[in-house]
Amino acid sequence: MRTSRSSAGWKSALIAVGSAAAGAGVGVALVKRAIDRYVDPWKGRVAAAGLVVKSAQVGEVGLSYAEGPDNGPPLVLLHAQHMDWFSYSRVLPGLSERFHVFDIDYPGHGATTVPADYPMSANRIGADLAAFIETTVGGPAFVTGNSSGGLLAVWLAANRPELVKGVVLEDPPLFSAEYPRIATTIADRSFATCAEAVRAGITADDDFLLYWIASNKKFFTNNVAPGTASLLTAAIKTYRRAHPGEPVDVGLLPNDTVRLLLRGMDRFDPRFGAAFHDGTWNKGFDHADALADVSCPALLLQADFSILADGTLNGAMSQEDADRAVSLLRTGSYRKIDATHVIHLAQPEFFARTLEEFFLDHEA
């Protein structure tokens, strides 16, 4: 989890919940009603754009995805770790006008199902995504991925070049996510919680979201306010009672990234994060070698980052990482964006416009 802007997002979001709940009985009742009745307005917009949630069996994997109408070349979207396909909701209506969108919950996330012993690794997940592009998409596609999804986009372009016409890499943790360097990043604090959950026997069917909040009480106390974790837990339980079986969406949180992170964490397999923590996710997937093997047009987008006083990387890549990545790409370009890690939520109009310009330019 990042600090700086993301901490400010957590703080403003949870202060909103806390302020709303500060009153006596009537205030609490109003807060409960607001939580119970909340529906993300983008659900309707995504549905109106023609996106339909589907599933496809790919070997042992029941892959869940949202597909849009056939309005152009195929575009595969791979979300960030801890999130799901709906994190792209703010850009889906626009993108679906120019592309045939396939927005995937890759293994470990969302409604996608895998066997209990499924290996959480780039090589296995990448191979299953390639099979999906072959069988369901039906041919080569443009691919974009955010964070861990960006690493998977690199894997696809490097290992299955015949399936990838071009890639946009949205702030992927290139080099920084490799072991042992992962331990020097702020993201590893969440991955360490994932590893602890796996050791405790927490599975994808258990309540990892509340486990994660309880394990990070100190973060919430230090960066938001004392009691924040308890307040957030209560809000989540209230939503679940009103919306059984649905992904968590606490509407009183005004920050889209925070809300959609909680939604994704509600159906997240901690084995995925644990594999980053111990290095097994990248086993056999060398970032430098893969980047050098990418032959299609590639655009690397880098979001904001900082280096904390103790040397911890607070972000996906340092400037040195980004410069090295671009130097390795055969046909690569680069843009630095003043935005938080999930660029498509922080700057949706910019992100959608960038994808359209870059991909459709190369389609022509």
Secondary structure as the mmCIF struct_conf table of DSSP 4:
data_model
#
loop_
_struct_conf.conf_type_id
_struct_conf.id
_struct_conf.beg_label_comp_id
_struct_conf.beg_label_asym_id
_struct_conf.beg_label_seq_id
_struct_conf.end_label_comp_id
_struct_conf.end_label_asym_id
_struct_conf.end_label_seq_id
TURN_TY1_P TURN_TY1_P1 SER A 4 SER A 4
HELX_RH_AL_P HELX_RH_AL_P1 ARG A 5 ALA A 20
TURN_TY1_P TURN_TY1_P2 ALA A 21 ALA A 21
BEND BEND1 GLY A 23 ALA A 24
HELX_RH_AL_P HELX_RH_AL_P2 GLY A 25 ARG A 37
HELX_RH_AL_P HELX_RH_AL_P3 PRO A 41 ALA A 48
TURN_TY1_P TURN_TY1_P3 ALA A 49 GLY A 50
STRN STRN1 VAL A 52 VAL A 58
TURN_TY1_P TURN_TY1_P4 GLY A 59 GLU A 60
STRN STRN2 VAL A 61 GLU A 67
BEND BEND2 GLY A 72 PRO A 73
STRN STRN3 PRO A 74 LEU A 78
TURN_TY1_P TURN_TY1_P5 GLN A 81 HIS A 82
HELX_RH_3T_P HELX_RH_3T_P1 TRP A 85 TYR A 88
TURN_TY1_P TURN_TY1_P6 SER A 89 VAL A 91
HELX_RH_AL_P HELX_RH_AL_P4 LEU A 92 LEU A 95
TURN_TY1_P TURN_TY1_P7 SER A 96 ARG A 98
BEND BEND3 PHE A 99 PHE A 99
STRN STRN4 HIS A 100 ASP A 105
TURN_TY1_P TURN_TY1_P8 PRO A 107 GLY A 108
BEND BEND4 HIS A 109 HIS A 109
TURN_TY1_P TURN_TY1_P9 GLY A 110 ALA A 111
STRN STRN5 THR A 113 THR A 113
TURN_TY1_P TURN_TY1_P10 ALA A 116 ASP A 117
BEND BEND5 SER A 121 SER A 121
HELX_RH_AL_P HELX_RH_AL_P5 ALA A 122 PHE A 132
HELX_RH_PI_P HELX_RH_PI_P1 ILE A 133 VAL A 137
BEND BEND6 GLY A 139 GLY A 139
STRN STRN6 ALA A 141 ASN A 146
TURN_TY1_P TURN_TY1_P11 SER A 147 SER A 147
HELX_RH_AL_P HELX_RH_AL_P6 SER A 148 ASN A 159
HELX_RH_3T_P HELX_RH_3T_P2 PRO A 161 LEU A 163
STRN STRN7 VAL A 164 GLU A 170
BEND BEND7 ASP A 171 ASP A 171
TURN_TY1_P TURN_TY1_P12 LEU A 174 ALA A 177
BEND BEND8 GLU A 178 GLU A 178
TURN_TY1_P TURN_TY1_P13 TYR A 179 PRO A 180
HELX_RH_3T_P HELX_RH_3T_P3 ARG A 181 THR A 184
STRN STRN8 THR A 185 THR A 185
TURN_TY1_P TURN_TY1_P14 ILE A 186 ILE A 186
HELX_RH_AL_P HELX_RH_AL_P7 ALA A 187 ARG A 199
TURN_TY1_P TURN_TY1_P15 ALA A 200 GLY A 201
TURN_TY1_P TURN_TY1_P16 ALA A 204 ASP A 205
BEND BEND9 ASP A 206 ASP A 206
HELX_RH_AL_P HELX_RH_AL_P8 PHE A 208 SER A 215
TURN_TY1_P TURN_TY1_P17 ASN A 216 ASN A 216
HELX_RH_AL_P HELX_RH_AL_P9 LYS A 217 ASN A 223
TURN_TY1_P TURN_TY1_P18 VAL A 224 VAL A 224
TURN_TY1_P TURN_TY1_P19 PRO A 226 GLY A 227
HELX_RH_AL_P HELX_RH_AL_P10 THR A 228 ALA A 242
BEND BEND10 HIS A 243 HIS A 243
TURN_TY1_P TURN_TY1_P20 PRO A 244 GLY A 245
BEND BEND11 GLU A 246 GLU A 246
HELX_LH_PP_P HELX_LH_PP_P1 PRO A 247 VAL A 248
TURN_TY1_P TURN_TY1_P21 GLY A 251 LEU A 252
HELX_RH_AL_P HELX_RH_AL_P11 ASP A 256 MET A 265
TURN_TY1_P TURN_TY1_P22 ASP A 266 ARG A 267
HELX_RH_AL_P HELX_RH_AL_P12 PRO A 270 ASP A 278
BEND BEND12 GLY A 279 GLY A 279
HELX_RH_3T_P HELX_RH_3T_P4 THR A 280 ASN A 282
TURN_TY1_P TURN_TY1_P23 LYS A 283 GLY A 284
HELX_RH_AL_P HELX_RH_AL_P13 HIS A 287 ASP A 293
BEND BEND13 CYS A 296 CYS A 296
STRN STRN9 ALA A 298 GLN A 302
STRN STRN10 SER A 306 ILE A 307
TURN_TY1_P TURN_TY1_P24 ALA A 309 ASP A 310
BEND BEND14 GLY A 311 GLY A 311
STRN STRN11 LEU A 313 ASN A 314
BEND BEND15 GLY A 315 ALA A 316
HELX_RH_AL_P HELX_RH_AL_P14 GLN A 319 LEU A 328
TURN_TY1_P TURN_TY1_P25 ARG A 330 THR A 331
STRN STRN12 GLY A 332 LYS A 336
BEND BEND16 ASP A 338 ALA A 339
BEND BEND17 HIS A 341 HIS A 341
HELX_RH_AL_P HELX_RH_AL_P15 ILE A 343 ALA A 346
BEND BEND18 GLN A 347 GLN A 347
HELX_RH_AL_P HELX_RH_AL_P16 PRO A 348 GLU A 363
#
